[in-house]
Amino acid sequence: MTLKIVIDAESATAPYEQLRAQISRQARSGRLPVGYKLPTVRGLAEQLGLAANTVAKAYRALEGDGVIETRGRHGTFVAAAGEAADRQAATAARTYAEHVQRLGLSRADATAAVEDALRAAYGK
């Protein structure tokens, strides 16, 4: 198993976001198992032809999402991403449901708003 990342320079999506999304997806799918050691920021930047700051920004976002963890000099590793992501999604969904209820939106309108946001986020 190896980290496989493809950055599309022609994409409207920023390179750091492409990197973040691909690592997150691979961790959630199990392609990158918990404990898998990721390349250093500099190493991955060189490999992908990106600036080190771009890779560092993606790693910070992934760490904030609970997908990866940095262990000081020992490196950066895949964390138990699925569990953390599921918890964060459930919390976000609860917060959204409480908010739209306070706003007085119907269940159908609240669901439609979520569907619109998901279409925009996933490009479908």
MMTF fields as JSON, N, C-alpha, C and O atoms, coordinates in Angstrom:
{
  "mmtfVersion": "1.0.0",
  "mmtfProducer": "UNKNOWN",
  "numBonds": 495,
  "numAtoms": 496,
  "numGroups": 124,
  "numChains": 1,
  "numModels": 1,
  "chainsPerModel": [1],
  "groupsPerChain": [124],
  "chainIdList": ["A"],
  "bondAtomList": [4, 2, 8, 6, 12, 10, 16, 14, 20, 18, 24, 22, 28, 26, 32, 30, 36, 34, 40, 38, 44, 42, 48, 46, 52, 50, 56, 54, 60, 58, 64, 62, 68, 66, 72, 70, 76, 74, 80, 78, 84, 82, 88, 86, 92, 90, 96, 94, 100, 98, 104, 102, 108, 106, 112, 110, 116, 114, 120, 118, 124, 122, 128, 126, 132, 130, 136, 134, 140, 138, 144, 142, 148, 146, 152, 150, 156, 154, 160, 158, 164, 162, 168, 166, 172, 170, 176, 174, 180, 178, 184, 182, 188, 186, 192, 190, 196, 194, 200, 198, 204, 202, 208, 206, 212, 210, 216, 214, 220, 218, 224, 222, 228, 226, 232, 230, 236, 234, 240, 238, 244, 242, 248, 246, 252, 250, 256, 254, 260, 258, 264, 262, 268, 266, 272, 270, 276, 274, 280, 278, 284, 282, 288, 286, 292, 290, 296, 294, 300, 298, 304, 302, 308, 306, 312, 310, 316, 314, 320, 318, 324, 322, 328, 326, 332, 330, 336, 334, 340, 338, 344, 342, 348, 346, 352, 350, 356, 354, 360, 358, 364, 362, 368, 366, 372, 370, 376, 374, 380, 378, 384, 382, 388, 386, 392, 390, 396, 394, 400, 398, 404, 402, 408, 406, 412, 410, 416, 414, 420, 418, 424, 422, 428, 426, 432, 430, 436, 434, 440, 438, 444, 442, 448, 446, 452, 450, 456, 454, 460, 458, 464, 462, 468, 466, 472, 470, 476, 474, 480, 478, 484, 482, 488, 486, 492, 490],
  "bondOrderList": [1, 1, 1, 1, 1, 1, 1, 1, 1, 1, 1, 1, 1, 1, 1, 1, 1, 1, 1, 1, 1, 1, 1, 1, 1, 1, 1, 1, 1, 1, 1, 1, 1, 1, 1, 1, 1, 1, 1, 1, 1, 1, 1, 1, 1, 1, 1, 1, 1, 1, 1, 1, 1, 1, 1, 1, 1, 1, 1, 1, 1, 1, 1, 1, 1, 1, 1, 1, 1, 1, 1, 1, 1, 1, 1, 1, 1, 1, 1, 1, 1, 1, 1, 1, 1, 1, 1, 1, 1, 1, 1, 1, 1, 1, 1, 1, 1, 1, 1, 1, 1, 1, 1, 1, 1, 1, 1, 1, 1, 1, 1, 1, 1, 1, 1, 1, 1, 1, 1, 1, 1, 1, 1],
  "groupList": [{"groupName": "MET", "atomNameList": ["N", "CA", "C", "O"], "elementList": ["N", "C", "C", "O"], "formalChargeList": [0, 0, 0, 0], "bondAtomList": [1, 0, 2, 1, 3, 2], "bondOrderList": [1, 1, 2], "singleLetterCode": "M", "chemCompType": "L-PEPTIDE LINKING"}, {"groupName": "THR", "atomNameList": ["N", "CA", "C", "O"], "elementList": ["N", "C", "C", "O"], "formalChargeList": [0, 0, 0, 0], "bondAtomList": [1, 0, 2, 1, 3, 2], "bondOrderList": [1, 1, 2], "singleLetterCode": "T", "chemCompType": "L-PEPTIDE LINKING"}, {"groupName": "LEU", "atomNameList": ["N", "CA", "C", "O"], "elementList": ["N", "C", "C", "O"], "formalChargeList": [0, 0, 0, 0], "bondAtomList": [1, 0, 2, 1, 3, 2], "bondOrderList": [1, 1, 2], "singleLetterCode": "L", "chemCompType": "L-PEPTIDE LINKING"}, {"groupName": "LYS", "atomNameList": ["N", "CA", "C", "O"], "elementList": ["N", "C", "C", "O"], "formalChargeList": [0, 0, 0, 0], "bondAtomList": [1, 0, 2, 1, 3, 2], "bondOrderList": [1, 1, 2], "singleLetterCode": "K", "chemCompType": "L-PEPTIDE LINKING"}, {"groupName": "ILE", "atomNameList": ["N", "CA", "C", "O"], "elementList": ["N", "C", "C", "O"], "formalChargeList": [0, 0, 0, 0], "bondAtomList": [1, 0, 2, 1, 3, 2], "bondOrderList": [1, 1, 2], "singleLetterCode": "I", "chemCompType": "L-PEPTIDE LINKING"}, {"groupName": "VAL", "atomNameList": ["N", "CA", "C", "O"], "elementList": ["N", "C", "C", "O"], "formalChargeList": [0, 0, 0, 0], "bondAtomList": [1, 0, 2, 1, 3, 2], "bondOrderList": [1, 1, 2], "singleLetterCode": "V", "chemCompType": "L-PEPTIDE LINKING"}, {"groupName": "ASP", "atomNameList": ["N", "CA", "C", "O"], "elementList": ["N", "C", "C", "O"], "formalChargeList": [0, 0, 0, 0], "bondAtomList": [1, 0, 2, 1, 3, 2], "bondOrderList": [1, 1, 2], "singleLetterCode": "D", "chemCompType": "L-PEPTIDE LINKING"}, {"groupName": "ALA", "atomNameList": ["N", "CA", "C", "O"], "elementList": ["N", "C", "C", "O"], "formalChargeList": [0, 0, 0, 0], "bondAtomList": [1, 0, 2, 1, 3, 2], "bondOrderList": [1, 1, 2], "singleLetterCode": "A", "chemCompType": "L-PEPTIDE LINKING"}, {"groupName": "GLU", "atomNameList": ["N", "CA", "C", "O"], "elementList": ["N", "C", "C", "O"], "formalChargeList": [0, 0, 0, 0], "bondAtomList": [1, 0, 2, 1, 3, 2], "bondOrderList": [1, 1, 2], "singleLetterCode": "E", "chemCompType": "L-PEPTIDE LINKING"}, {"groupName": "SER", "atomNameList": ["N", "CA", "C", "O"], "elementList": ["N", "C", "C", "O"], "formalChargeList": [0, 0, 0, 0], "bondAtomList": [1, 0, 2, 1, 3, 2], "bondOrderList": [1, 1, 2], "singleLetterCode": "S", "chemCompType": "L-PEPTIDE LINKING"}, {"groupName": "PRO", "atomNameList": ["N", "CA", "C", "O"], "elementList": ["N", "C", "C", "O"], "formalChargeList": [0, 0, 0, 0], "bondAtomList": [1, 0, 2, 1, 3, 2], "bondOrderList": [1, 1, 2], "singleLetterCode": "P", "chemCompType": "L-PEPTIDE LINKING"}, {"groupName": "TYR", "atomNameList": ["N", "CA", "C", "O"], "elementList": ["N", "C", "C", "O"], "formalChargeList": [0, 0, 0, 0], "bondAtomList": [1, 0, 2, 1, 3, 2], "bondOrderList": [1, 1, 2], "singleLetterCode": "Y", "chemCompType": "L-PEPTIDE LINKING"}, {"groupName": "GLN", "atomNameList": ["N", "CA", "C", "O"], "elementList": ["N", "C", "C", "O"], "formalChargeList": [0, 0, 0, 0], "bondAtomList": [1, 0, 2, 1, 3, 2], "bondOrderList": [1, 1, 2], "singleLetterCode": "Q", "chemCompType": "L-PEPTIDE LINKING"}, {"groupName": "ARG", "atomNameList": ["N", "CA", "C", "O"], "elementList": ["N", "C", "C", "O"], "formalChargeList": [0, 0, 0, 0], "bondAtomList": [1, 0, 2, 1, 3, 2], "bondOrderList": [1, 1, 2], "singleLetterCode": "R", "chemCompType": "L-PEPTIDE LINKING"}, {"groupName": "GLY", "atomNameList": ["N", "CA", "C", "O"], "elementList": ["N", "C", "C", "O"], "formalChargeList": [0, 0, 0, 0], "bondAtomList": [1, 0, 2, 1, 3, 2], "bondOrderList": [1, 1, 2], "singleLetterCode": "G", "chemCompType": "PEPTIDE LINKING"}, {"groupName": "ASN", "atomNameList": ["N", "CA", "C", "O"], "elementList": ["N", "C", "C", "O"], "formalChargeList": [0, 0, 0, 0], "bondAtomList": [1, 0, 2, 1, 3, 2], "bondOrderList": [1, 1, 2], "singleLetterCode": "N", "chemCompType": "L-PEPTIDE LINKING"}, {"groupName": "HIS", "atomNameList": ["N", "CA", "C", "O"], "elementList": ["N", "C", "C", "O"], "formalChargeList": [0, 0, 0, 0], "bondAtomList": [1, 0, 2, 1, 3, 2], "bondOrderList": [1, 1, 2], "singleLetterCode": "H", "chemCompType": "L-PEPTIDE LINKING"}, {"groupName": "PHE", "atomNameList": ["N", "CA", "C", "O"], "elementList": ["N", "C", "C", "O"], "formalChargeList": [0, 0, 0, 0], "bondAtomList": [1, 0, 2, 1, 3, 2], "bondOrderList": [1, 1, 2], "singleLetterCode": "F", "chemCompType": "L-PEPTIDE LINKING"}],
  "groupTypeList": [0, 1, 2, 3, 4, 5, 4, 6, 7, 8, 9, 7, 1, 7, 10, 11, 8, 12, 2, 13, 7, 12, 4, 9, 13, 12, 7, 13, 9, 14, 13, 2, 10, 5, 14, 11, 3, 2, 10, 1, 5, 13, 14, 2, 7, 8, 12, 2, 14, 2, 7, 7, 15, 1, 5, 7, 3, 7, 11, 13, 7, 2, 8, 14, 6, 14, 5, 4, 8, 1, 13, 14, 13, 16, 14, 1, 17, 5, 7, 7, 7, 14, 8, 7, 7, 6, 13, 12, 7, 7, 1, 7, 7, 13, 1, 11, 7, 8, 16, 5, 12, 13, 2, 14, 2, 9, 13, 7, 6, 7, 1, 7, 7, 5, 8, 6, 7, 2, 13, 7, 7, 11, 14, 3],
  "groupIdList": [1, 2, 3, 4, 5, 6, 7, 8, 9, 10, 11, 12, 13, 14, 15, 16, 17, 18, 19, 20, 21, 22, 23, 24, 25, 26, 27, 28, 29, 30, 31, 32, 33, 34, 35, 36, 37, 38, 39, 40, 41, 42, 43, 44, 45, 46, 47, 48, 49, 50, 51, 52, 53, 54, 55, 56, 57, 58, 59, 60, 61, 62, 63, 64, 65, 66, 67, 68, 69, 70, 71, 72, 73, 74, 75, 76, 77, 78, 79, 80, 81, 82, 83, 84, 85, 86, 87, 88, 89, 90, 91, 92, 93, 94, 95, 96, 97, 98, 99, 100, 101, 102, 103, 104, 105, 106, 107, 108, 109, 110, 111, 112, 113, 114, 115, 116, 117, 118, 119, 120, 121, 122, 123, 124],
  "secStructList": [7, 7, 7, 7, 7, 7, 7, 7, 6, 6, 1, 1, 1, 7, 2, 2, 2, 2, 2, 2, 2, 2, 2, 2, 2, 2, 2, 2, 2, 6, 1, 1, 7, 6, 6, 7, 3, 3, 7, 7, 2, 2, 2, 2, 2, 2, 2, 2, 6, 7, 7, 2, 2, 2, 2, 2, 2, 2, 2, 2, 2, 2, 2, 2, 6, 6, 1, 3, 3, 3, 7, 4, 4, 4, 7, 3, 3, 3, 7, 7, 2, 2, 2, 2, 2, 2, 2, 2, 2, 2, 2, 2, 2, 2, 2, 2, 2, 2, 2, 2, 2, 2, 2, 6, 7, 7, 2, 2, 2, 2, 2, 2, 2, 2, 2, 2, 2, 2, 2, 2, 2, 2, 6, 7],
  "xCoordList": [0.834, 0.0, 0.881, 1.823, 0.564, 1.282, 0.295, -0.818, 0.722, -0.08, -0.075, 0.988, -1.257, -1.367, -2.125, -3.317, -1.433, -2.022, -1.788, -0.681, -2.833, -2.721, -3.274, -4.441, -2.444, -2.865, -3.124, -2.251, -4.327, -4.72, -4.503, -5.276, -3.461, -3.128, -4.2, -4.274, -5.022, -6.074, -7.376, -8.298, -7.455, -8.677, -8.921, -7.981, -10.182, -10.556, -10.352, -10.323, -10.211, -9.994, -8.524, -7.637, -8.276, -6.912, -6.12, -6.682, -4.819, -4.004, -4.041, -4.095, -4.012, -4.038, -5.345, -5.36, -6.449, -7.748, -7.805, -8.381, -7.22, -7.147, -6.373, -6.784, -5.254, -4.419, -5.172, -5.188, -5.792, -6.546, -7.65, -7.807, -8.406, -9.529, -9.063, -9.688, -7.974, -7.502, -6.965, -7.224, -6.222, -5.724, -6.892, -6.936, -7.832, -8.995, -9.789, -10.171, -10.029, -10.799, -10.075, -10.704, -8.758, -7.994, -7.956, -7.967, -7.912, -7.918, -9.289, -9.377, -10.351, -11.702, -12.032, -12.761, -11.491, -11.791, -10.969, -11.276, -9.924, -9.053, -7.862, -6.989, -7.817, -6.661, -5.386, -4.327, -5.499, -4.407, -4.857, -5.697, -4.331, -4.806, -4.35, -3.388, -5.053, -4.674, -3.222, -2.844, -2.423, -1.021, -0.084, 1.134, -0.63, 0.212, 1.005, 0.43, 2.31, 3.163, 3.169, 3.527, 2.769, 2.743, 4.136, 4.951, 4.408, 5.686, 5.801, 4.798, 7.027, 7.222, 6.619, 6.375, 6.385, 5.846, 6.766, 6.316, 8.035, 8.987, 9.063, 9.113, 9.071, 9.156, 7.963, 8.121, 6.778, 5.573, 5.503, 5.072, 5.925, 5.935, 6.835, 6.462, 8.011, 8.934, 8.351, 8.43, 7.769, 7.191, 6.076, 5.957, 5.253, 4.095, 4.369, 3.527, 5.546, 5.855, 5.064, 4.697, 4.802, 4.054, 4.969, 6.045, 4.535, 5.25, 5.044, 3.98, 6.058, 5.952, 4.793, 4.122, 4.545, 3.429, 2.076, 1.148, 1.972, 0.716, 0.458, -0.657, 1.483, 1.349, 1.109, 0.281, 1.823, 1.651, 0.222, -0.351, -0.354, -1.737, -2.711, -3.649, -2.483, -3.336, -3.189, -4.189, -1.969, -1.73, -2.404, -2.994, -2.32, -2.987, -4.491, -5.117, -5.078, -6.519, -6.89, -7.889, -6.103, -6.358, -6.218, -6.984, -5.239, -5.067, -6.255, -6.742, -6.712, -7.882, -9.138, -10.022, -9.214, -10.361, -10.223, -11.15, -9.071, -8.86, -8.476, -8.531, -8.09, -7.732, -6.3, -5.993, -5.422, -4.024, -3.602, -4.274, -2.477, -1.909, -0.404, 0.236, 0.144, 1.584, 2.164, 1.679, 3.197, 3.85, 5.263, 6.24, 5.347, 6.634, 7.626, 7.319, 8.807, 9.881, 9.631, 10.311, 8.692, 8.42, 7.665, 7.703, 6.978, 6.297, 4.802, 4.267, 4.158, 2.723, 2.08, 2.543, 1.0, 0.367, -1.131, -1.747, -1.712, -3.16, -3.77, -3.364, -4.74, -5.455, -6.706, -6.924, -7.511, -8.778, -9.777, -10.711, -9.564, -10.292, -11.786, -12.579, -12.175, -13.597, -14.402, -15.457, -13.916, -14.635, -14.7, -15.757, -13.596, -13.576, -14.488, -15.235, -14.427, -15.261, -16.743, -17.57, -17.072, -18.47, -18.983, -20.107, -18.158, -18.556, -18.747, -19.724, -17.813, -17.919, -19.131, -19.808, -19.405, -20.579, -21.869, -22.792, -21.941, -23.134, -23.331, -24.456, -22.244, -22.33, -22.789, -23.649, -22.226, -22.622, -24.091, -24.806, -24.538, -25.94, -26.881, -27.919, -26.519, -27.344, -27.417, -28.49, -26.283, -26.245, -27.109, -27.869, -27.002, -27.812, -29.302, -30.099, -29.669, -31.089, -31.644, -32.756, -30.88, -31.337, -31.461, -32.401, -30.525, -30.533, -31.728, -32.422, -31.969, -33.083, -34.424, -35.393, -34.49, -35.727, -35.994, -37.126, -34.939, -35.083, -35.491, -36.214, -35.02, -35.373, -36.801, -37.344, -37.401, -38.773, -38.91, -40.007, -37.828, -37.924, -38.629, -38.497, -39.371, -39.997, -38.918, -37.817, -39.261, -38.315, -37.962, -36.804, -38.957, -38.73, -37.791, -36.899, -37.982, -37.102, -35.687, -34.719, -35.561, -34.246, -33.517, -32.319, -34.238, -33.648, -33.249, -32.187, -34.083, -33.765, -32.5, -31.682, -32.339, -31.141, -29.897, -28.861, -29.993, -28.862, -28.543, -27.378, -29.556, -29.344, -28.673, -27.767, -29.11, -28.485, -27.012, -26.153, -26.725, -25.351, -24.483, -23.332, -25.026, -24.266, -24.005, -22.916, -24.982, -24.78, -23.663, -22.803, -23.681, -22.64, -21.271, -20.277, -21.219, -19.942, -19.365, -18.155, -20.222, -19.753, -19.812, -19.428, -20.294, -20.323, -21.317, -21.11, -22.397, -23.405, -24.775, -25.76],
  "yCoordList": [-1.164, 0.0, 1.228, 1.336, 2.154, 3.416, 4.549, 4.357, 5.714, 6.912, 7.27, 7.433, 7.394, 7.761, 9.067, 9.124, 10.115, 11.444, 11.971, 11.88, 12.519, 13.158, 14.569, 14.753, 15.554, 16.948, 17.418, 17.327, 17.917, 18.415, 19.928, 20.681, 20.359, 21.784, 22.603, 23.817, 21.961, 22.659, 22.773, 23.473, 22.102, 22.083, 23.433, 24.146, 23.769, 24.989, 24.789, 25.76, 23.544, 23.235, 23.45, 22.977, 24.16, 24.469, 23.182, 22.191, 23.189, 21.99, 21.458, 20.244, 22.344, 21.847, 21.117, 20.131, 21.594, 20.947, 19.613, 18.652, 19.537, 18.259, 17.244, 16.091, 17.68, 16.816, 16.377, 15.194, 17.33, 17.033, 16.021, 15.044, 16.256, 15.379, 13.962, 12.985, 13.849, 12.53, 11.724, 10.525, 12.376, 11.656, 11.26, 10.139, 12.169, 11.878, 10.7, 9.788, 10.73, 9.648, 8.308, 7.289, 8.307, 7.063, 6.537, 5.326, 7.443, 7.019, 6.459, 5.423, 7.135, 6.665, 5.329, 4.515, 5.108, 3.861, 2.683, 1.528, 2.977, 1.918, 1.661, 0.86, 2.336, 2.186, 2.599, 2.007, 3.623, 4.004, 3.613, 4.297, 2.551, 2.065, 2.955, 3.714, 2.845, 3.555, 3.197, 2.026, 4.211, 4.002, 4.135, 4.121, 4.266, 4.415, 5.716, 6.769, 5.649, 6.828, 7.582, 7.034, 8.842, 9.694, 10.272, 10.356, 10.671, 11.323, 12.647, 13.226, 13.109, 14.419, 15.485, 15.248, 16.647, 17.756, 18.052, 18.146, 18.193, 18.498, 17.375, 17.623, 16.147, 15.007, 14.924, 14.702, 15.102, 15.035, 16.227, 16.094, 17.391, 18.587, 18.357, 18.676, 17.805, 17.526, 16.493, 16.64, 15.457, 14.373, 14.886, 14.453, 15.813, 16.301, 17.585, 18.037, 18.177, 19.441, 20.607, 21.535, 20.553, 21.602, 22.335, 21.848, 23.497, 24.226, 23.512, 22.945, 23.54, 22.903, 23.492, 22.765, 24.788, 25.422, 24.855, 24.781, 24.46, 23.869, 22.533, 22.263, 21.706, 20.404, 20.605, 19.913, 21.545, 21.814, 22.255, 21.858, 23.07, 23.534, 22.352, 22.271, 21.442, 20.257, 19.382, 18.899, 19.17, 18.359, 18.992, 18.282, 20.322, 20.992, 20.781, 20.512, 20.902, 20.691, 19.252, 19.014, 18.302, 16.888, 16.593, 15.807, 17.224, 17.028, 17.617, 17.028, 18.786, 19.4, 18.559, 18.582, 17.822, 16.942, 15.595, 14.784, 15.352, 14.078, 12.939, 11.777, 13.248, 12.212, 11.746, 10.561, 12.697, 12.361, 12.907, 13.754, 12.404, 12.92, 13.022, 12.159, 14.097, 14.308, 13.914, 14.323, 13.124, 12.646, 13.216, 12.479, 14.523, 15.197, 14.716, 14.645, 14.388, 13.948, 12.574, 12.186, 11.853, 10.502, 10.519, 9.541, 11.617, 11.724, 11.958, 12.236, 11.831, 12.051, 10.743, 10.085, 10.372, 9.076, 9.216, 10.181, 8.237, 8.187, 7.811, 6.835, 8.591, 8.334, 7.522, 7.13, 7.273, 6.558, 7.526, 7.986, 7.824, 8.887, 8.638, 9.564, 7.422, 7.14, 7.505, 8.131, 7.121, 7.406, 8.907, 9.423, 9.607, 11.044, 11.769, 12.666, 11.384, 12.028, 11.763, 12.665, 10.539, 10.22, 11.04, 11.54, 11.177, 11.983, 13.444, 14.075, 13.98, 15.381, 15.61, 16.631, 14.682, 14.816, 14.767, 15.541, 13.867, 13.777, 15.06, 15.536, 15.612, 16.865, 17.999, 18.79, 18.087, 19.133, 18.986, 19.981, 17.759, 17.518, 17.932, 18.547, 17.596, 17.994, 19.509, 20.073, 20.156, 21.615, 22.231, 23.163, 21.72, 22.216, 22.017, 22.938, 20.833, 20.537, 21.478, 21.988, 21.704, 22.617, 24.045, 24.759, 24.455, 25.811, 26.056, 27.064, 25.129, 25.342, 25.236, 25.875, 24.442, 24.377, 25.723, 26.208, 26.328, 27.654, 28.711, 29.653, 28.545, 29.49, 29.295, 30.149, 28.171, 27.899, 27.232, 27.203, 26.693, 26.002, 24.664, 24.004, 24.284, 22.962, 21.914, 22.219, 20.674, 19.575, 19.475, 19.249, 19.645, 19.56, 20.666, 20.412, 21.895, 22.997, 22.793, 23.092, 22.289, 22.035, 20.955, 21.071, 19.911, 18.832, 19.342, 18.985, 20.165, 20.725, 21.582, 21.553, 22.335, 23.165, 22.291, 22.621, 21.184, 20.267, 19.655, 19.581, 19.226, 18.638, 19.635, 19.267, 20.899, 21.931, 22.105, 22.196, 22.151, 22.325, 21.137, 21.314, 19.928, 18.73, 18.703, 18.324, 19.096, 19.169, 20.159, 19.887, 21.306, 22.316, 21.796, 21.993, 21.138, 20.653, 19.516, 19.452, 18.627, 17.454, 17.639, 16.75, 18.793, 19.076, 18.265, 18.003, 17.861, 17.046, 17.588, 17.046],
  "zCoordList": [0.0, 0.0, 0.0, 0.785, -0.89, -0.962, -1.152, -1.64, -0.762, -0.939, -2.412, -3.013, -2.997, -4.408, -4.491, -4.191, -4.899, -5.003, -6.408, -6.94, -7.002, -8.308, -8.171, -7.824, -8.44, -8.378, -9.807, -10.67, -10.04, -11.353, -11.374, -10.781, -12.05, -12.105, -12.82, -12.632, -13.629, -14.376, -13.581, -14.002, -12.456, -11.659, -10.997, -10.648, -10.831, -10.102, -8.599, -7.843, -8.168, -6.752, -6.412, -7.123, -5.328, -4.913, -4.669, -4.202, -4.982, -4.786, -3.352, -3.151, -2.352, -0.968, -0.693, 0.044, -1.282, -1.066, -1.807, -1.296, -2.991, -3.706, -2.875, -2.746, -2.317, -1.489, -0.24, 0.099, 0.439, 1.657, 1.373, 2.105, 0.32, -0.019, -0.37, 0.042, -1.124, -1.529, -0.349, -0.245, 0.534, 1.715, 2.605, 3.111, 2.799, 3.638, 3.074, 3.808, 1.783, 1.134, 1.268, 1.553, 1.064, 1.163, 2.601, 2.823, 3.566, 4.97, 5.345, 6.004, 4.93, 5.266, 4.609, 5.175, 3.413, 2.704, 3.226, 2.93, 4.002, 4.487, 3.583, 3.918, 2.434, 1.538, 2.262, 2.06, 3.108, 4.01, 5.406, 5.99, 5.945, 7.238, 8.397, 8.277, 9.505, 10.716, 11.034, 11.021, 11.317, 11.635, 10.451, 10.627, 9.24, 8.053, 8.171, 8.447, 7.967, 8.074, 6.75, 5.707, 6.811, 5.629, 5.375, 6.293, 4.133, 3.849, 4.609, 5.027, 4.776, 5.392, 4.486, 3.303, 5.051, 4.267, 3.084, 1.942, 3.367, 2.288, 1.264, 0.059, 1.748, 0.843, -0.091, -1.292, 0.454, -0.38, -1.321, -2.467, -0.841, -1.699, -2.913, -4.042, -2.672, -3.783, -4.732, -5.952, -4.168, -4.974, -5.883, -7.029, -5.368, -6.117, -6.884, -7.661, -6.671, -7.336, -6.762, -7.483, -5.449, -4.765, -3.798, -3.451, -3.374, -2.33, -1.001, -0.752, -0.155, 1.164, 1.96, 2.693, 1.832, 2.548, 2.122, 2.926, 0.865, 0.363, 1.047, 1.495, 1.124, 1.783, 3.277, 3.869, 3.89, 5.319, 5.618, 6.633, 4.743, 4.928, 4.863, 5.656, 3.918, 3.808, 5.047, 5.577, 5.516, 6.706, 7.928, 8.743, 8.062, 9.201, 9.151, 10.177, 7.96, 7.81, 8.151, 8.83, 7.691, 7.978, 9.464, 10.021, 10.104, 11.537, 12.298, 13.263, 11.849, 12.467, 12.307, 13.163, 11.22, 10.958, 11.656, 11.634, 12.277, 12.966, 12.047, 12.45, 10.821, 9.858, 10.069, 9.935, 10.401, 10.644, 11.998, 12.586, 12.475, 13.719, 13.554, 12.953, 14.101, 14.052, 15.39, 16.446, 15.328, 16.551, 16.654, 16.785, 16.591, 16.709, 15.682, 14.492, 16.138, 15.237, 14.634, 13.684, 15.155, 14.66, 13.344, 12.598, 13.046, 11.763, 11.884, 12.957, 10.74, 10.614, 10.186, 9.255, 10.88, 10.679, 10.47, 10.921, 9.777, 9.617, 10.963, 11.594, 11.384, 12.638, 12.328, 11.181, 13.321, 13.134, 12.51, 13.167, 11.233, 10.538, 10.442, 10.609, 10.18, 10.001, 11.227, 11.121, 12.377, 13.616, 13.878, 14.242, 13.698, 13.937, 12.954, 13.342, 11.693, 10.675, 10.944, 10.812, 11.317, 11.618, 12.79, 12.759, 13.829, 14.996, 14.611, 15.015, 13.832, 13.428, 12.53, 12.653, 11.641, 10.769, 11.581, 11.324, 12.555, 13.399, 14.203, 14.354, 14.714, 15.468, 14.567, 14.956, 13.368, 12.423, 12.028, 11.911, 11.824, 11.457, 12.586, 12.339, 13.825, 14.979, 15.095, 15.31, 14.954, 15.044, 13.95, 14.214, 12.728, 11.62, 11.901, 11.72, 12.339, 12.609, 13.672, 13.536, 14.716, 15.774, 15.243, 15.593, 14.409, 13.879, 12.953, 13.087, 12.007, 11.078, 11.79, 11.381, 12.844, 13.62, 14.292, 14.292, 14.87, 15.485, 14.458, 14.78, 13.219, 12.159, 11.659, 10.957, 12.023, 11.619, 10.267, 9.71, 9.722, 8.437, 8.614, 9.645, 7.597, 7.614, 7.387, 6.93, 7.715, 7.491, 6.008, 5.658, 5.14, 3.696, 3.221, 2.412, 3.717, 3.326, 3.847, 3.149, 5.065, 5.649, 4.853, 4.593, 4.468, 3.679, 2.298, 1.789, 1.697, 0.381, 0.448, -0.471, 1.521, 1.681, 1.776, 1.2, 2.493, 2.603, 1.239, 0.849, 0.527, -0.801, -1.74, -2.488, -1.708, -2.54, -2.168, -3.045, -0.87, -0.414, -0.81, -1.208, -0.704, -1.085, -2.597, -3.03, -3.387, -4.847, -5.166, -6.005, -4.493, -4.736, -4.296, -4.996, -3.145, -2.614, -3.45, -3.665, -3.916, -4.648, -6.163, -6.923, -6.587, -8.016, -8.801, -9.986, -8.159, -8.864, -8.602, -9.103]
}
